[in-house]
Amino acid sequence: MSKIEKRITIRNLLCLLALIVPIISFSLTSTAGASQKPRLAYLLSNTENLQKLQTDLNLTDSQKDAIESIVKEEAGGLRELDKDANAIVGAKSQSLTEKRNQINAMGFNRQVETLESEALTQIKYHLQNQTAEFDKWIDEQWAKEVAEHGLAAFKASSSSLSYRVFATQYHPNPPSTYEVALPDKYIKFANLGWEHRSGYERNDYTVDLSFSGKSVSRVKILDVGPWNQDDNYWNGAGAQPRPRRLFAGLPQGMPESQAAFFNDYNGGKDQFGRTVLNPAGIDLAPNVASDLGIGYLQNQWIDVSYDRAAGIQDLVTTVITPFLSTDISKSTKFKVKWSATAMNSPISSYDVQYKMAGGSWKNWRMNTTARSANFVGRAGRVYYFRARARNQAGKLGQYSRAKRTIVPYDGNKLILRKTGFTNTLRNPSSRFYQNSIRYSTRAGEQIVYQFVGKRLYLVSTKAQRRSKAKIFVDAHYIKTIDTYSRKSLYRQVVFKKAWAKRGTHTLRIVNIGNKRQFDIDGLGVVR
């Protein structure tokens, strides 16, 4: 019996003793359609999801803390289990069949199911009469994740090999190495100089990464993983000289692990027969994650450009802009960045264009040698940017995929009516958007905004003395949001909403006043 199985057995016994106490009576029915995959660890390791669960089920702080502790313990067990399995996968002297047999013999998939089942049982013990609501909540959140990241929602890039993938973190050897891992062992072999197979003749395969307005370029691929070792998913099934070796039936750009996790592709397992524990398609060294603004060992969906990893394409240009201008700027001025590959001849210059939503492309920076510039927008507008490169040999590349930036309205605009929310603050030295905020300090005060659009983003402040607020959209209660934070955070998106088509909508915000103040810093609207 392994260390994990012993620990599971002891914890299950303790949990069973708790469940047979006569005064406690509730259903232990698993969440509808629950499979072996650890949905709880994926959904509830996310702080925002955990806070949403507390709000939606009206849980006490002690219940929330208990659930957080249970999920952390499950995640720790999964990491330990995965570490043991990776020791088998990394063995150089064994065949794929031998590795699959050893993973099966260690009971990897059985232990995953046990860890998830045990976590569910313990959570339901703390929820007692709210178990049915919890089951429904988990199923709904899971359905949203599948709808957003599953096969049905996948859209390939039309102009470059850029995809949004789930990124996990790992510890390289030595720890200070600046690198990433992709599930293609032959790229690792080529970059380390071990072996150069057909289609892998170079030793400089890299990727470009971006997340929430930050980016890093030309990060070398020096390890293999996560999950698979032969899933070069950024290459198409018929790509030459390097076609996708496994899982060629999947769309180009979709990692097998992502399809397995959300759609039970390949029975929900990787090429070694392991139940896929998360949809990761790339592993980051912690120093790379830190440069992207991602916390230590945190997981995030990031944008990855595989042009250089694919071993093909020259003069493919990438543009990086903030999703909302307020992500990186307190004014309507924000930085736009661009870069391109240069395999055959160095880059000589770039052409950069922009347009407003619904408008036509306009020249902005033409024949420039710069790789970034500040753009001054107007509040309430949405802008798109694209760029192309030319090399010293005179070759001109295609324009890149357009990137969008939303410039929010100030919180003092679009007001339909208000009861309270009369306080405003304007301070040129502040970190507020356009140096000002509108705020409420009394419970029950409310403000209504009216706008025309199909997407909405509410920008506020998070700090120790900031309150919860009830959110109503088109007169319907949506949720309660919490802007409390131990650390002061400015220009944060605290609520977002999307509609299928453009229309006239209202947003009503009611200050609960539990921590006194609620700020309104801006409204991002996409028409």
C-alpha positions in Angstrom: 0.0 0.0 0.0 1.4 3.4 -1.0 1.8 6.5 1.2 -1.1 8.1 -0.5 -3.4 5.0 -0.1 -2.6 4.7 3.6 -3.4 8.4 4.1 -6.6 8.1 2.1 -7.7 5.0 4.2 -7.1 6.8 7.5 -8.9 10.0 6.4 -11.8 8.0 5.0 -12.2 6.2 8.3 -12.3 9.5 10.2 -14.8 10.9 7.8 -17.0 7.8 8.0 -17.0 8.1 11.8 -18.2 11.7 11.5 -20.9 10.8 9.1 -22.6 8.2 11.3 -23.3 10.7 14.1 -27.1 10.4 14.5 -27.9 14.1 14.4 -26.4 14.6 11.0 -28.4 13.5 8.0 -27.7 14.4 4.4 -27.2 12.8 1.0 -23.7 11.7 -0.1 -24.8 11.4 -3.7 -21.9 12.5 -5.9 -22.3 15.5 -8.2 -24.3 14.6 -11.3 -22.3 12.8 -13.9 -19.1 13.1 -11.8 -16.2 11.2 -13.4 -12.8 10.3 -12.2 -11.3 13.7 -13.0 -10.8 16.0 -10.0 -13.3 18.7 -10.8 -13.3 20.0 -7.2 -9.5 20.6 -7.2 -9.7 22.4 -10.6 -12.7 24.6 -9.8 -12.2 25.4 -6.1 -8.4 25.9 -6.1 -9.4 29.1 -7.9 -9.8 31.9 -5.3 -12.5 33.7 -7.3 -14.5 30.5 -7.7 -14.3 29.8 -4.0 -15.5 33.3 -3.2 -18.4 32.9 -5.7 -19.3 29.6 -4.0 -19.5 31.3 -0.7 -21.7 34.1 -2.0 -24.0 31.9 -4.1 -24.6 29.4 -1.3 -24.4 32.0 1.5 -21.7 30.0 3.3 -20.2 31.1 6.6 -16.5 32.0 6.7 -15.8 28.8 8.6 -17.5 26.7 5.9 -15.5 28.4 3.2 -12.2 28.0 5.1 -13.0 24.3 5.7 -13.7 23.7 2.0 -10.5 25.6 1.1 -8.5 23.4 3.4 -10.1 20.2 2.0 -9.4 21.2 -1.6 -5.8 22.1 -0.7 -5.3 18.7 0.9 -6.8 17.0 -2.2 -4.5 19.1 -4.5 -1.5 18.1 -2.4 -2.4 14.5 -2.7 -2.8 14.8 -6.5 0.6 16.5 -6.7 2.2 13.7 -4.7 0.5 11.1 -6.9 1.5 12.9 -10.1 5.1 13.1 -8.9 5.2 9.3 -8.4 3.8 8.7 -11.8 6.2 11.2 -13.5 9.1 9.1 -12.1 7.7 6.2 -14.2 7.0 8.3 -17.3 10.5 9.8 -17.2 12.3 6.4 -17.2 14.5 6.2 -20.2 15.0 2.4 -20.4 11.3 1.4 -20.5 8.9 1.2 -23.4 5.5 3.0 -23.6 3.7 -0.3 -22.8 5.9 -0.9 -19.7 5.2 2.6 -18.5 1.5 2.2 -19.0 1.5 -1.2 -17.1 3.4 0.3 -14.1 1.0 3.3 -13.9 -1.9 0.9 -13.9 -0.2 -1.3 -11.3 0.3 1.7 -9.0 -3.4 2.4 -9.1 -3.0 6.0 -10.4 -6.5 6.4 -11.7 -8.1 4.6 -8.7 -6.3 6.9 -6.3 -7.4 10.0 -8.2 -11.0 8.9 -8.0 -10.6 8.2 -4.2 -9.1 11.6 -3.6 -11.9 13.3 -5.4 -14.6 11.2 -3.7 -13.0 11.8 -0.3 -12.9 15.5 -0.8 -16.5 15.6 -1.9 -17.6 13.6 1.2 -15.7 15.9 3.6 -17.1 19.0 1.9 -20.7 17.7 2.2 -20.1 17.0 5.8 -19.5 20.7 6.4 -22.4 21.7 4.2 -24.9 19.4 5.7 -28.3 20.5 4.3 -26.8 22.4 1.4 -25.4 19.4 -0.5 -28.0 19.5 -3.3 -27.2 23.2 -3.9 -23.5 22.4 -3.9 -24.0 19.6 -6.5 -25.9 21.9 -8.7 -23.4 24.7 -8.3 -20.4 22.4 -9.2 -22.3 21.1 -12.3 -23.1 24.6 -13.5 -19.6 25.8 -13.0 -18.2 22.8 -14.8 -20.6 23.2 -17.7 -19.3 26.8 -18.1 -15.7 25.7 -18.1 -16.5 23.0 -20.8 -18.4 25.6 -22.8 -15.5 28.0 -22.7 -12.5 25.6 -23.1 -13.9 22.4 -24.6 -13.8 21.2 -28.1 -17.1 22.9 -29.2 -15.7 26.3 -28.2 -12.2 25.9 -29.8 -11.3 28.5 -32.4 -8.0 28.3 -34.2 -5.9 31.3 -34.9 -6.4 32.5 -38.5 -3.1 34.3 -39.0 -0.5 32.8 -36.6 0.1 29.9 -34.4 -1.2 31.5 -31.3 -3.5 29.8 -28.8 -4.9 30.2 -25.3 -3.8 27.3 -23.1 -3.8 26.3 -19.5 -0.4 26.8 -17.9 0.9 25.0 -14.8 4.3 25.4 -13.2 7.2 23.0 -12.5 10.7 23.2 -10.9 13.5 23.0 -13.6 16.9 21.7 -12.9 18.9 23.8 -12.1 16.1 25.9 -10.4 17.3 29.2 -11.9 16.8 28.0 -15.5 14.5 30.3 -17.5 12.5 27.8 -19.5 9.2 26.1 -20.4 8.1 22.6 -21.1 5.9 21.4 -24.0 4.6 17.9 -24.6 7.0 17.2 -27.4 10.1 15.2 -26.4 11.9 15.9 -29.7 12.0 19.6 -29.2 13.6 19.0 -25.8 16.1 16.6 -27.4 16.9 19.1 -30.2 17.3 22.2 -27.9 19.6 20.2 -25.5 21.6 18.9 -28.4 20.8 15.2 -27.6 19.1 14.2 -30.8 18.0 16.0 -34.0 15.2 14.1 -35.8 13.8 15.1 -39.2 11.9 18.4 -38.7 13.8 19.1 -35.5 17.2 20.2 -37.0 17.6 23.4 -35.0 18.5 24.0 -31.3 16.7 27.3 -30.7 13.0 26.4 -30.5 11.2 28.9 -28.3 7.7 30.3 -27.5 6.3 33.8 -26.8 4.0 34.2 -23.9 1.5 36.8 -22.7 -0.9 37.2 -19.8 -2.9 40.2 -18.6 -0.9 42.8 -20.4 2.6 41.3 -19.7 4.7 39.3 -22.1 7.9 37.4 -22.4 9.5 36.5 -25.7 11.7 33.7 -27.0 11.5 31.5 -23.9 13.4 28.3 -24.7 11.8 24.8 -24.5 14.0 22.7 -22.4 11.7 20.0 -20.9 8.8 17.8 -21.9 5.3 17.9 -20.5 2.8 18.3 -19.1 1.0 15.0 -19.5 2.0 13.8 -22.9 5.4 13.5 -24.6 4.3 13.1 -28.2 1.5 15.7 -28.6 3.0 18.5 -30.7 -0.5 20.0 -30.9 0.7 23.3 -32.5 1.5 21.3 -35.7 -1.3 20.2 -37.9 -2.1 16.6 -38.8 -0.5 17.1 -42.3 2.1 19.7 -41.4 5.5 19.1 -43.1 8.1 18.2 -42.2 6.7 17.8 -38.8 3.0 16.5 -38.6 1.3 16.0 -35.3 2.4 12.6 -34.1 -0.5 11.7 -31.8 -4.2 12.6 -31.5 -4.2 14.0 -35.1 -8.0 14.0 -35.0 -8.0 17.0 -32.7 -8.0 20.6 -34.0 -4.6 22.1 -34.5 -3.8 24.1 -31.3 -5.9 22.0 -28.9 -3.8 20.0 -26.4 -4.9 16.4 -25.9 -4.9 17.0 -22.2 -7.5 19.9 -22.6 -9.8 17.7 -24.7 -9.3 14.8 -22.3 -10.1 16.9 -19.3 -13.2 18.7 -20.6 -14.6 16.3 -23.2 -13.3 12.9 -22.0 -11.3 12.5 -25.2 -9.2 9.3 -25.2 -11.3 8.2 -22.2 -10.1 11.3 -20.2 -6.5 9.9 -20.2 -3.1 10.9 -21.6 -0.9 8.7 -23.7 0.3 6.8 -20.6 -3.2 5.9 -19.5 -3.2 8.4 -16.6 -6.4 10.3 -15.8 -5.7 13.9 -16.8 -5.9 16.0 -13.6 -6.0 19.4 -15.4 -6.1 20.7 -19.0 -2.5 22.0 -19.0 -0.8 22.4 -22.4 2.4 24.1 -21.2 4.5 24.1 -18.0 6.3 27.3 -16.9 9.4 27.6 -14.7 8.4 29.9 -11.7 10.7 32.7 -12.9 8.9 32.8 -16.2 5.5 32.8 -14.5 6.7 35.6 -12.2 7.6 37.8 -15.2 4.1 37.3 -16.5 2.6 38.4 -13.2 1.5 34.9 -12.2 2.0 33.9 -8.5 4.3 31.1 -7.4 2.9 27.7 -8.5 -0.4 29.2 -9.6 -2.1 28.0 -12.7 -3.6 30.4 -15.4 -4.9 30.5 -18.9 -2.3 32.3 -21.0 -1.7 33.2 -24.6 1.2 31.3 -26.3 2.7 31.9 -29.8 4.3 28.7 -31.2 5.7 30.1 -34.4 9.3 29.4 -33.5 8.4 26.2 -31.7 6.7 24.9 -34.9 9.9 25.2 -36.9 8.1 27.0 -39.7 6.9 30.5 -40.8 9.0 33.6 -40.9 7.8 37.2 -40.4 4.9 36.3 -38.3 4.1 39.3 -36.2 2.5 39.3 -32.8 0.8 42.3 -31.1 0.3 42.7 -27.4 -2.2 45.1 -25.9 -4.0 45.3 -22.5 -7.6 43.8 -22.6 -8.8 46.9 -20.7 -6.6 50.0 -20.9 -7.0 50.3 -17.1 -5.1 47.0 -16.7 -1.8 48.9 -17.2 -2.7 52.6 -17.2 -4.6 55.1 -15.0 -5.2 57.4 -18.1 -6.6 56.7 -21.5 -3.0 56.3 -22.7 -1.6 52.8 -22.8 1.3 50.9 -24.4 1.0 48.7 -27.5 3.8 46.2 -28.2 4.7 44.2 -31.4 7.4 41.8 -32.5 8.1 39.3 -35.2 10.0 36.2 -36.0 13.2 36.5 -38.2 14.5 33.2 -39.3 16.1 34.0 -42.6 16.9 37.8 -42.4 16.8 40.3 -39.6 13.7 42.5 -39.2 14.2 46.0 -40.6 10.9 47.7 -39.7 7.2 47.4 -38.9 3.9 48.8 -40.0 1.3 49.2 -37.2 -2.4 50.1 -37.8 -5.4 50.7 -35.5 -9.1 51.1 -35.9 -12.1 51.8 -33.7 -14.8 49.2 -33.4 -16.9 49.3 -36.5 -14.4 51.6 -38.3 -11.7 51.0 -40.9 -8.0 50.5 -40.4 -5.8 53.6 -40.1 -2.0 53.8 -40.3 -0.4 54.6 -37.0 3.3 53.7 -37.0 4.5 53.0 -40.5 8.0 51.8 -41.4 9.1 52.1 -37.7 12.0 50.3 -36.1 10.4 50.7 -32.7 8.7 47.7 -31.0 6.3 49.6 -28.8 4.5 52.9 -28.6 2.0 54.7 -26.4 -1.5 55.1 -27.8 -3.9 57.8 -26.6 -7.5 56.6 -26.8 -10.8 58.1 -25.8 -12.9 57.0 -22.8 -15.7 54.7 -23.8 -14.1 53.5 -27.1 -12.8 50.1 -28.2 -9.7 49.9 -30.3 -8.1 47.2 -32.4 -4.4 46.9 -33.4 -2.5 44.9 -36.0 1.1 44.9 -37.3 3.3 43.4 -40.0 7.1 43.2 -40.4 9.5 43.5 -43.2 13.0 42.0 -43.2 16.3 43.4 -44.6 15.9 41.2 -47.7 12.8 43.2 -48.6 10.2 40.6 -47.7 6.9 41.9 -46.2 4.9 39.7 -43.9 1.2 39.5 -43.4 -0.7 41.6 -40.9 -1.0 40.0 -37.5 -4.2 38.9 -35.8 -6.0 42.0 -34.4 -5.8 42.6 -30.7 -8.5 44.5 -28.9 -8.3 47.1 -26.1 -11.3 48.5 -24.3 -10.9 52.0 -22.9 -13.5 52.4 -20.0 -15.8 55.2 -19.3 -15.1 57.1 -16.1 -17.3 56.2 -13.2 -19.0 59.6 -13.4 -20.4 58.9 -16.9 -23.5 56.9 -18.1 -25.4 57.6 -14.7 -29.1 57.2 -15.1 -30.1 57.8 -11.5 -28.7 57.4 -8.0 -29.6 57.4 -4.3 -26.5 58.4 -2.5 -23.2 57.7 -4.3 -22.7 61.4 -4.3 -19.1 61.3 -3.1 -16.4 61.9 -5.6 -12.6 62.1 -5.2 -10.2 63.7 -7.7 -6.5 63.5 -6.9 -3.8 63.8 -9.6 -1.4 61.7 -7.5 -3.8 58.9 -7.0 -3.8 55.5 -8.8 -7.5 55.8 -9.7 -8.6 55.8 -13.4 -8.4 59.4 -14.7 -7.4 60.4 -11.2 -11.0 60.1 -9.8 -13.6 57.8 -8.3 -17.3 58.0 -7.4 -18.0 56.2 -4.1 -20.6 55.4 -1.4 -20.0 55.1 2.3 -23.5 54.1 3.5 -25.3 50.9 3.4 -28.3 50.9 1.0 -27.0 53.6 -1.3 -27.4 52.7 -4.9 -26.6 53.9 -8.4 -27.9 52.9 -11.8 -26.0 53.2 -15.1 -27.5 52.8 -18.6 -25.4 51.8 -21.6 -25.7 50.3 -25.1 -23.4 47.3 -25.7 -23.0 43.5 -25.6 -20.2 43.3 -22.9 -19.7 45.1 -19.6 -16.8 45.4 -17.2 -17.1 47.2 -13.9 -13.8 48.6 -12.6 -13.4 49.3 -8.9 -10.9 49.4 -6.0 -10.1 46.5 -3.7 -8.9 47.3 -0.2 -9.3 46.6 3.5 -12.1 49.2 3.9 -14.0 48.3 0.8 -17.5 46.8 0.9 -19.6 44.2 -0.7 -22.3 45.3 -3.2 -25.4 43.7 -4.8 -25.4 43.7 -8.6 -28.6 44.0 -10.6 -28.6 43.9 -14.4 -31.8 45.0 -16.3 -33.6 44.9 -12.9 -32.6 41.3 -12.2 -30.4 40.4 -9.2 -27.2 38.7 -10.5 -24.8 38.3 -7.6 -23.1 39.9 -4.6 -19.5 41.0 -5.2 -16.9 41.7 -2.5 -14.2 44.4 -2.9 -12.4 43.7 0.4 -8.7 42.9 0.0 -5.9 43.0 2.6 -3.7 44.6 -0.1 -4.9 47.7 -1.9 -5.5 46.9 -5.6 -6.6 49.6 -8.0 -8.5 49.6 -11.3 -9.7 46.0 -10.8 -12.5 44.3 -12.8 -15.0 43.2 -10.1 -17.9 42.3 -12.3 -18.4 41.4 -16.0 -21.4 40.5 -18.1 -21.9 39.4 -21.7 -24.9 39.2 -24.0 -25.4 37.4 -27.3 -26.1 40.7 -29.2 -25.9 44.4 -28.7 -28.7 46.1 -26.7 -29.6 48.8 -24.1 -29.0 47.6 -20.6 -28.9 48.9 -17.0 -26.5 48.2 -14.2 -27.6 48.8 -10.6 -25.1 48.7 -7.8 -26.3 48.6 -4.1 -23.7 49.2 -1.4 -24.1 46.6 1.4 -21.8 48.7 3.5 -20.2 45.9 5.5 -16.8 47.5 5.2 -18.1 51.0 4.6 -16.9 52.1 1.2 -17.6 50.9 -2.4 -15.8 52.6 -5.3 -16.8 53.0 -8.9 -13.8 53.7 -11.0 -14.9 52.9 -14.5 -17.2 51.0 -16.9 -15.8 49.1 -19.9 -18.4 48.7 -22.6 -18.1 46.8 -25.8 -20.7 47.7 -28.4 
